[in-house]
């Protein structure tokens, strides 16, 4: 895994209370900013990243050397125009790109490993609200996020509605389904079955559970793509050979692709972080959070305090991980509390990952909504 060093970060000056009942002290939040902040601080946009994302939304990642994960959307003259807006993107707590997570040092000077408390999406948002406080930004022009980032955007709207004027939630859901949880559990079990996982205590041993993490990434990556996209890109074409090997090497191009995705992922991500972040996503259920002791609240209850906050919900017709029906549930809940909301299902061949790829229709929606 790449080592995070010399990153822009801030240490929170207050204890961070967590949904589990535990708390973290001296929480570090790594973040990047793009574009100038207006004198009245009215032009700030907070972008939330997805599961394996980071704060490098619009510039080369210094750890991997790869372009920012949303440079297609964020930058000068782009739909989220950094000539007009001050964009903030922070690494979530529990991750491994500079923010406090299981690889961070605990108060005893050793890595937390599995002593790190289980976190939730709402905990991630609490940490980012604390970052906004530290930066002196009381209200945002907008919050934007896709996938897990969309969960965070919705969570902020539900729990801190006074902090933003607009909420743009893309390819996301208000709760994780049984199928989503099942896919994540396969990944977690792959990691924990790797002998090098060592009950999470592998830091400093020179051996990490790369094989397990690679399999976890391969399984998850399949859910980000569509059948049509896979067929178009790979079909049943063989990889660097003219005939089947009658063995278990990567005969097919799609096998080679998945193996590459898995192996390259281990260079930049921490296995324990993967466990913690997927668990946070699985726990996510906005209706349950706002149901009181009975946990019987409706999703509409989560948005009753939204006031005049404007919402835009976007789905993709080939996304089977968070299908359009999930977005419609969010829209129906917002309609129930008379929140101003617009909704669009976009056509794209790429499945869940469509929001990260070339999609001119999404560019138009984002630019029009952000204003």
N, C-alpha and C positions, 0 to 999 in steps of 0.2 A: 504494500500500500504506500502511495506517495506520502511524504511527510509534510504536514502543514507548518510553514514557517514564514515569518515576515508578512503576515496577513494583517489587514486593517481589522481591528477588533476593539471592543470596549468591555470592561468588566462592570457588571451591574452593581450599583451601590446598595442594593437591598436584597434580602433573601427572596428566592423565587419559590412560592408555595405551589405544590403540585396536586393534581386531582387524587393521587394515591394517598394523600395525607402526609406525605413526606415533603421535604424542602431541600433546595440546593443553595449553597452559599457561594459567593464569588463566581457567579456564572459569567462566562465569557461568551460574547456574541461576535462572530466574525461577519463582516458585511462589506459591501461595496456600494458606492454611489456614482451616479452618472448624471451630468447636467447640473446647472447652477440652481441653488435654492433661492427662490424669490425673497425679497426683503421681508414680506409679510408671511412667508412660509406657506403660501396657499397653493403651491404647484407641486407638492410632493406626491409621488405615487409609490406605493409599496408593492413589490412583486414577490409572491411566495413561490418557492420552487417545489418540484415534485420529489418523489421518493429518493432518487439517487442524484438529485441536482445539487446545486451549490449557489454561492453568491455571485459567481462570475457569469451573469446573465448576458452581458454585452461587451465583454472583452476577453482576450486570450487568458485561459486558465493557467496561472504560473506553475501549477503542480503537474499538469498534463501536457501543456503546450497546445491544447486544442482550443478552437474558437469558443466564444461564449455560447451557452446552450440556447439562447433566444436572440441571437444577433439578427435573425431574420425579422424580428418584431421590434426590437429596442435599439435606438440609436438616432443620430441626427437625420431628420427628414423621414424617419420610419413611423409606422403607426403609433407607437409610443415614442414620441419625438423628444429626444433629450436636448434639443434646442429650445424647447418650451417647458419641459418638465424636469423636475429633480427626482430621479428614480433611485429607490433604495431596494436592495435585495440582500437578505441576510441568510446565513446558513442556519438551519434549524438546530435547536438543542437536540442532543442524541446522535447527531451526525459526526462527521470526522474531518471536516474541512475547516477547522478552526474554532467552531463553537463547542461548548462543553458537552461531552458525550462519554461513552464507556471507555474510550482510550485516554481520556483526560486524567490528570493526576488528582486523586482524592486528597482530603486533608492530611492523610498519613503519608503522603508522598509516593504512593503506589497507584498505578492505574485503577480506576474504578472497576473495570471489567464488569462482571455480572453483579457487582454491588451497586452499580448505577441504578437509581430508581426507575421503575417503569413509568413512562410518560404518555401523554395523550396529545391529540391535535390541539386541544384547548391550552395545554401547557406550552406548546410551541408558540401559540399566538400570544399568550401572556408574556413570554420572553421578548417577543418582537414589539409588543406594546411598551414594555419597559425600555427597549432600545429607542423607540420613538420619544419617550419621556426624556431619556438621556440626551437625545438630539434636539430637544426643545420643540418638537413638532406635535401640536395638539390635535390637529385634524388634517386628514389626508384628502387630496383631490380624488384619489381612487385607490382601491386595492385590487390586485389582479392575480389570478392563479389558475393553472391547469392541473388536472388530476389531484394529487395530494395538495398542491398549491390552491386548487379550488376549494378543497375542504377547509383550508386555513382561512381563505377569504370569507366563506360562509360562517365559519366560527367567529371571526372577528365581527361580522355583521350582527351575529346573534348575541355575542357577549360584550362587545364594545361598540355599539352602534353609533355612539357619539363621535367616533374617531375617523369616520370617512363619509364623503359625499356620495361615492359611487362604489359598487361592487361588481366586478366582472369575474364570473365563475365559468370555467371552460372545461368540458369533458370531465365532469366530476359527479359527485353523489353526496347526499346528506347522511348516508350511513353505508357501512360496508356490508355487502350481502354474504350469505353463507358460501357462495361460490368464490367470492373474493377472498374470504378468510381461508378457504380450503387451499387455494393456490399459494397463499402466503405460508400456510403451515407446511406444505411440501418443501418450500425453500428453507424454512427454519430447520426442519428436520434434516435436510441435506447438510446444512452447516453443522448442526450438533452431532451428526453421525460421523463427521470427519475426525479421525483420531487427534489431529493437530488442534482441534478446537479446545481440548483440555479443559472442559467446563467453563470456557470463556477466558481462562487465565493463560493466554498464549503470548502476551506482550513481553518482549525482551527475550523470548526463547529462541528466536531465529526460525521458528516454524509456525506458520499460520494456516488456518483452515481454507486454503485457496481452492482446493478441489470441491469442497462443499459449497463455498460461496459461488464458485463458477457454475455449478449445477443450479443453484438457486436463481442466479441471474438468467440462465438459459430458460428455465421454466417461466419466469416472470416475463421475459422478453417476448415469448410467444403470445402472451395475453395483450401485448401492446400493438400487435399487428393484426391485419385482417386476412382471411383466407384468400380473398381475391388478390391482395397485395403480395402475399407469399407466392401464390401461383404465378402471378405476373413476373415477379422478380426471380424466382428460382424454378418453379415447376418441379419436374422430376429430373432435371438436368444433373448429369454427373459432374463431379469436381475433379478437374485435371486428370481425366482418364477417359478411355473410350469404352470400357466395359466394367461391369460390376466386379468387385474384388472377391466376392464370396467370403468376406471376413467382416470385421467390425470397425474398420477404419471409416473415415468420413467419405463414403462413396458419393453422397449427394451434396450438391451445393448448399442446400439449406442446413445440412448437418455441419458443414464447415463453417458456415456463417454463425450458427449458434455457438459453436465451440470458440470461435474468435471473440464473440460478444462476452462469453463467460470468462475467458482467460484475461482479456483486456480489462475487465471490470475489477479483477483482483488487484490490479496495479494502482487503483485510485480509491478503493472503498474498503471500509473496515467491516469485518463479518459481524461483530457484535452490534455495530450501528445498524446493520441490516436487520438484525433481530428486533432491536428496540423500535425502529421506525415502522416496520411492518406491523408490529404489535399495536403501536399507536393508531395506525390506520384501521386495524381490525376493531379496535375499541370505539371508533368514531360512530356516533349515532346522535345527531342533533336533537331529534325528538325525545330520545331517552334522557339526554342531559337536561332538558327543560320540562321534564314531567314530574318534578318534585319527588317525594319519597316513594310514590307509587310507580314511578318510571312509566307512567301511562300517558304522558303528554303527547299532543300531536305535533307534527313538524311546524304547523302554523304558530304554535306557542313560542317557538324559538325566535320568531321574527316579530313578535308583537311590539317590541320596543324600537323597531327599525326607523320609525318616524318618516322623514322625507328622504331617506337614503334611496338612491336609485340603483336598480339591479339590472344586469344583463346576464342571461344564462345561455350558453352555447353548447350544443352537442354535435356529434358527427354520426352520419347514418351507418358507418361501418365499424363503429366502436362497440364491441360486444363486452368489454370490461365494464364500462359505465355507459350503458345504452341510453338512448334518448328517453326512454320511460323514466329513468332516474332523474333526468333534468326536468321532465314534466312534473314530477312529484314536487320538486323545489318550486317551480313556477306556480303550481296550484296552492302551495302553502303561502307563498307571497301574495297571491291574489286574495286568499282568505283573510288577510290582514290589511288589504287595500294598499300594499306597498307598490310603488311604481316599478314595474318590471317589464322588460322586453325579452323575447326568447326567439332563438333561431336554431334550426337543425341544418347543418351544412353537409353537402355531399363531398366526400373525399375518399379516395381508395385506400388510405393508409391505416385505417383502424384507429385505435386510441392515440397513437403517436401523431395523428394528423395535426394537432395544434403546434407541434414542434417543427413541422415541415412546410414546404411551399404550399400555401393555400390562400390565393388572392381574396377569396370571399371572406376569410377570417380577418385578413388585413383591413378590409373595408368595415367590418363590424367593429373591430377594436378601435380604429381611428374615429369612426362615427360616435361611438359611445364615450370614449375618453374625452372627445371634444377639443 
